Amino acid sequence: MKTTEKIVTAGLAIGGTLGALALLNKLTISQAGELNTVLTGEERRYPWKYGDIFYQVKGAREARPLVLIHSFAPGASSYEWRKNVDVLAEHFRVYVIDLLGFGLSDRPAIEYTAETYIDLIGDFLKEVIGKPALVVAHGLSSAYVVMCAYRRPQLFEKLILVSPPVALLAERTSDVANTTLKTVLKTPIVGEFLYNILTSRRAIQGYYDRRGYHNPGLITDQLLEYVFSSAHQPDSHYPAASLLSKELVVDIHEPLARLRTPVAAVWGREEEQQPSEASRAYQQVNPQVETHILERSSQQLQDEQALKFNTLVRELAGAPIAK
């Protein structure tokens, strides 16, 4: 009898704890509220095989297509291009995409892998744009556009990689700790609760302080609230489980070395990874990679140095620059 009582007591305790965590998870989602875009382009949705993809278009129909692909982090979205779209749309037909699991795109409960995003980018370029495009990709997205351009070069005119990590050039190894983290994060209640801790407002601000911005004054309340809201839409912990456990990292050493598509890469001078070393690493793999470093900026250089960044993109694309 005592054993039975202990089991019942333990079960009630566990049930009560899970119930409390579930309530906290719902509270976090309610605090996030509805997510809306702040960009000014025409809003559209691309019905892809795993879910609808939200994107916006701005610029003359006859202009060369330019695609902006956001970085990977909890709460990431096309919001990061808010200082770039309008200026670039004066010269290009700009497409700004929210990748699957992020922003205003669907967040299906699937196994997110690098191949998921490589396929998505390729299908989007083929089915939505339909001709070679200039593609600007930030952070981990750089790996996916390189892989896609290697496999489907006819879809690309040129690649511009923004803060591409040096880690993408190294062979990927399995890690038991990361595999365990992924398993935990995917659990419905406990995993979501842990994810909510990792993506609290304080955690997001800490991330941008350490790695995002050289100028902390640009980490505004508006920025933090938008990222927090994006990070806490329903089922956001599914793509984050693969991201935070580093399951989305892919080795691009060989594809980059063999790539025929023109490539340029740009880093911020104040990044956590040394930009000069990153530049050398990419050029060692492919000497044809054109590299640039923007002063007084970190990984969010398209925001910190928007004017210089927009000018650089136009120069790299061969668009006229006003003097």
Buried (B, 14 or more C-beta within 10 A) or exposed (E): EEEEEEEEEEEEEEEEEBEEBBEBBEEBBEEBEEBEBEBEBEEBBBEBEBBBBBBBBBBEEEBBBBBBBBBBBBBBBBBBBBBBBBBBBBBBBBBBBBBBBBBBBBBBEBEBEBEBBBBBBBBBBEEBBEEBBBBBBBBBBBBBBBBBBBEBEEBBBBBBBBBBBBBBBEEEEEEEEBEEBBEBBBBEBBBBBBBBEBBBBEBBBEBBEEBBBBBEEBBEEEBBBBBBBBBBBEBBBBBBBBBBBBBBBBBBBEBBBEBEBBBBBBBBBBBEBEBEEBBEBBBEBBEEBBBBBBEEBBBBBBBBBBEBBBBBBBEBBEBEEEE
